[in-house]
Amino acid sequence: MSLTARTDTEDTLSALAASFATRAESYDRRGMIPAESLAEAGAAGLFSLTVPRRVGGSGAGLAEIVAIARQLGAADPSATLILAMTWLQHATITRYGRWPDDIYRIVTRLRDGA
């Protein structure tokens, strides 16, 4: 699954939400980080949503991440909280622009056109 093609975004998010929901309660009851859900989120490109396009991210804004957080949060609040914290950190880095792009690419493991 990938969120790179906008036409597939809703289907991808619906599939992710359904998948997250199947194991959210189990992770919560065991007090564990939802590793499988986070791995799926990573494969779908969710961790780089608010990373700027110039360094290989999606460049998503607040409205887009709020809509995604609503959908995924209904399925698994814990996984979505971790995603939201990541999105907000990247948005802050982007806003203040204190990281050189070449270093930021290394830290995020993204490349141009990724």
Contact map, one row per residue, 1 for C-alpha under 8 A:
111000000001000000000000000000000000000000110000000000000000000000000000000000000000000000000000000000000000000000
111110011001000000000000000000000000000000111000000000000000000000000000000000000000000000000000000000000000000000
111111011001000000000000000000000000000000011100000000000000000000000000000000000000000000000000000000000000000000
011111001000000000000000000000000000000000001000000000000100000000000000000000000000000000000000000000000000000000
011111111000000000000000000000000000000000000000000000000000000000000000000000000000000000000000000000000000000000
001111111000000000000000000000000000000000000000000000000000000000000000000000000000000000000000000000000000000000
000011111100000000000000000000000000000000000000000000000000000000000000000000000000000000000000000000000000000000
011011111111000000000000000000000000000000000000000000000000000000000000000000000000000000000000000000000000000000
011111111111100000000000000000000000000000000000000000000000000000000000000000000000000000000000000000000000000000
000000111111110000000000000000000000000000000000000000000000000000000000000000000000000000000000000000000000000000
000000011111111000000000000000000000000000000000000000000000000000000000000000000000000000000000000000000000000000
111000011111111100000000000000000000000000010000000000000000000000000000000000000000000000000000000000000000000000
000000001111111110000000000000000000000000000000000000000000000000010011000000000000000000000000000000000000000000
000000000111111111000000000000000000000000000000000000000000000000000010000000000000000000000000000000000000000000
000000000011111111100000000000000000000000000000000000000000000000000000000000000000000000000000000000000000000000
000000000001111111110000000000000000100110000000000000000000000000000001000000000000000000000000000000000000000000
000000000000111111111000000000000000000000000000000000000000000000000011011100000000000000000000000000000000000000
000000000000011111111100000000000000000000000000000000000000000000000000001000000000000000000000000000000000000000
000000000000001111111110000000000000100000000000000000000000000000000000000000000000000000000000000000000000000000
000000000000000111111111000000000000100000000000000000000000000000000001001100100000000000000000000000000000000000
000000000000000011111111100000000000000000000000000000000000000000000000001100000000000000000000000000000000000000
000000000000000001111111100000000000000000000000000000000000000000000000000000000000000000000000000000000000000000
000000000000000000111111111000000000000000000000000000000000000000000000000000000000000000000000000000000000000000
000000000000000000011111111100000100000000000000000000000000000000000000001101000000000000000000000000000000000000
000000000000000000001111111110000000000000000000000000000000000000000000000000000000000000000000000000000000000000
000000000000000000000011111111000000000000000000000000000000000000000000000000000000000000000000000000000000000000
000000000000000000000011111111111100000000000000000000000000000000000000000000000000000000000000000000000000000000
000000000000000000000001111111110000000000000000000000000000000000000000000001000000000000000000000000000000000000
000000000000000000000000111111110000000000000000000000000000000000000000000000000000000000000000000000000000000000
000000000000000000000000011111110000000000000000000000000000000000000000000000000000000000000000000000000000000000
000000000000000000000000001111111000000000000000000000000000000000000000000000000000000000000000000000000000000000
000000000000000000000000001111111100000000000000000000000000000000000000000000000000000000000000000000000000000000
000000000000000000000000001000111110000000000000000000000000000000000000000001100000000000000000000000000000000000
000000000000000000000001001000011111110000000000000000000000000000000000000001100000000000000000000000000000000000
000000000000000000000000000000001111111000000000000000000000000000000000000000000000000000000000000000000000000000
000000000000000000000000000000000111111100000000000000000000000000000000000000000000000000000000000000000000000000
000000000000000100110000000000000111111110000000000000000000000000000000000000100000000000000000000000000000000000
000000000000000000000000000000000111111111000000000000000000000000000000000000100010000000000000000000000000000000
000000000000000000000000000000000011111111100000000000000000000000000000000000000000000000000000000000000000000000
000000000000000100000000000000000001111111110000000000000000000000000000000000000000000000000000000000000000000000
000000000000000100000000000000000000111111111110000000000000000000000000000000000000000000000000000000000000000000
000000000000000000000000000000000000011111111110000000000000000000000000000000000000000000000000000000000000000000
110000000000000000000000000000000000001111111100000000000000000000000000000000000000000000000000000000000000000000
111000000001000000000000000000000000000111111100000000000000000000000000000000000000000000000000000000000000000000
011100000000000000000000000000000000000011111111100000000000000000000000000000000000000000000000000000000000000000
001000000000000000000000000000000000000011111111100000000000000000000000000000000010000000000000000000000000000000
000000000000000000000000000000000000000011001111110000000000000000000000000000000010011000000000000000000000000000
000000000000000000000000000000000000000000001111111000001100000000000000000000000000001001000000000000000001000000
000000000000000000000000000000000000000000001111111000001111000010000000000000000000001000000000000000000000000000
000000000000000000000000000000000000000000000011111100001111100000000000000000000000001101100000000000000000000000
000000000000000000000000000000000000000000000001111110111111000000000000000000000000001001100100000000000000000000
000000000000000000000000000000000000000000000000011111111111000000000000000000000000000000000100000000000000000000
000000000000000000000000000000000000000000000000001111111110000000000000000000000000000000000000000000000000000000
000000000000000000000000000000000000000000000000000111111000000000000000000000000000000000000000000000000000000100
000000000000000000000000000000000000000000000000001111111000000000000000000000000000000000000000000011011000011100
000000000000000000000000000000000000000000000000001111111100000000000000000000000000000000000000000000001000011111
000000000000000000000000000000000000000000000001111111111110000000000000000000000000000000000000000000000000010001
000100000000000000000000000000000000000000000001111110011111000000000000000000000000000000000000000000000000000000
000000000000000000000000000000000000000000000000111110001111100000000000000000000000000000000000000000000000000000
000000000000000000000000000000000000000000000000111100000111110110000000000000000000000000000000000000000000000000
000000000000000000000000000000000000000000000000010000000011111110000000000000000000000000000000000000000000000000
000000000000000000000000000000000000000000000000000000000001111111000000000000000000000000000000000000000000000000
000000000000000000000000000000000000000000000000000000000000111111100000000000000000000000000000000000000000000000
000000000000000000000000000000000000000000000000000000000001111111110000000000000000000000000000000000000000000000
000000000000000000000000000000000000000000000000100000000001111111111000000000000001001000000000000000000000000000
000000000000000000000000000000000000000000000000000000000000011111111100000000000000000000000000000000000000000000
000000000000000000000000000000000000000000000000000000000000001111111110000000000000000000000000000000000000000000
000000000000100000000000000000000000000000000000000000000000000111111111000000000000000000000000000000000000000000
000000000000000000000000000000000000000000000000000000000000000011111111100000010001000000000000000000000000000000
000000000000000000000000000000000000000000000000000000000000000001111111110000000000000000000000000000000000000000
000000000000110010000000000000000000000000000000000000000000000000111111111000000000000000000000000000000000000000
000000000000100110010000000000000000000000000000000000000000000000011111111110010000000000000000000000000000000000
000000000000000000000000000000000000000000000000000000000000000000001111111111111000000000000000000000000000000000
000000000000000010000000000000000000000000000000000000000000000000000111111110000000000000000000000000000000000000
000000000000000011011001000000000000000000000000000000000000000000000011111110000000000000000000000000000000000000
000000000000000010011001000000000000000000000000000000000000000000000001111111110000000000000000000000000000000000
000000000000000000000000000000000000000000000000000000000000000000000001111111111000000000000000000000000000000000
000000000000000000000001000100001100000000000000000000000000000000000000100111111100000000000000000000000000000000
000000000000000000010000000000001100110000000000000000000000000000000000100111111110000000000000000000000000000000
000000000000000000000000000000000000000000000000000000000000000000001001100111111111000000000000000000000000000000
000000000000000000000000000000000000000000000000000000000000000000000000100011111111100000000000000000000000000000
000000000000000000000000000000000000000000000000000000000000000000000000000001111111110000000000000000000000000000
000000000000000000000000000000000000010000000110000000000000000000000000000000111111111000000000000000000000000000
000000000000000000000000000000000000000000000000000000000000000010001000000000011111111100000000000000000000000000
000000000000000000000000000000000000000000000000000000000000000000000000000000001111111110000000000000000000000000
000000000000000000000000000000000000000000000010000000000000000000000000000000000111111111000000000000000000000000
000000000000000000000000000000000000000000000011111000000000000010000000000000000011111111100000000000000000000000
000000000000000000000000000000000000000000000000010000000000000000000000000000000001111111110000000000000000000000
000000000000000000000000000000000000000000000000000000000000000000000000000000000000111111111000000000000000000000
000000000000000000000000000000000000000000000001011000000000000000000000000000000000011111111100000000000000000000
000000000000000000000000000000000000000000000000011000000000000000000000000000000000001111111110000000000000000000
000000000000000000000000000000000000000000000000000000000000000000000000000000000000000111111111000000000000000000
000000000000000000000000000000000000000000000000000000000000000000000000000000000000000011111111111000000000000000
000000000000000000000000000000000000000000000000001100000000000000000000000000000000000001111111110000000000000000
000000000000000000000000000000000000000000000000000000000000000000000000000000000000000000111111100000000000000000
000000000000000000000000000000000000000000000000000000000000000000000000000000000000000000011111110000000000000000
000000000000000000000000000000000000000000000000000000000000000000000000000000000000000000001111111100000000000000
000000000000000000000000000000000000000000000000000000000000000000000000000000000000000000001101111100000000000000
000000000000000000000000000000000000000000000000000000000000000000000000000000000000000000001000111110110000000000
000000000000000000000000000000000000000000000000000000000000000000000000000000000000000000000000111111110000000000
000000000000000000000000000000000000000000000000000000100000000000000000000000000000000000000000001111111000000000
000000000000000000000000000000000000000000000000000000100000000000000000000000000000000000000000000111111100000000
000000000000000000000000000000000000000000000000000000000000000000000000000000000000000000000000001111111110000000
000000000000000000000000000000000000000000000000000000100000000000000000000000000000000000000000001111111111000000
000000000000000000000000000000000000000000000000000000110000000000000000000000000000000000000000000011111111111000
000000000000000000000000000000000000000000000000000000000000000000000000000000000000000000000000000001111111110000
000000000000000000000000000000000000000000000000000000000000000000000000000000000000000000000000000000111111110000
000000000000000000000000000000000000000000000001000000000000000000000000000000000000000000000000000000011111110000
000000000000000000000000000000000000000000000000000000000000000000000000000000000000000000000000000000001111111000
000000000000000000000000000000000000000000000000000000111000000000000000000000000000000000000000000000001111111101
000000000000000000000000000000000000000000000000000000110000000000000000000000000000000000000000000000001000111111
000000000000000000000000000000000000000000000000000001110000000000000000000000000000000000000000000000000000011111
000000000000000000000000000000000000000000000000000000010000000000000000000000000000000000000000000000000000001111
000000000000000000000000000000000000000000000000000000011000000000000000000000000000000000000000000000000000011111
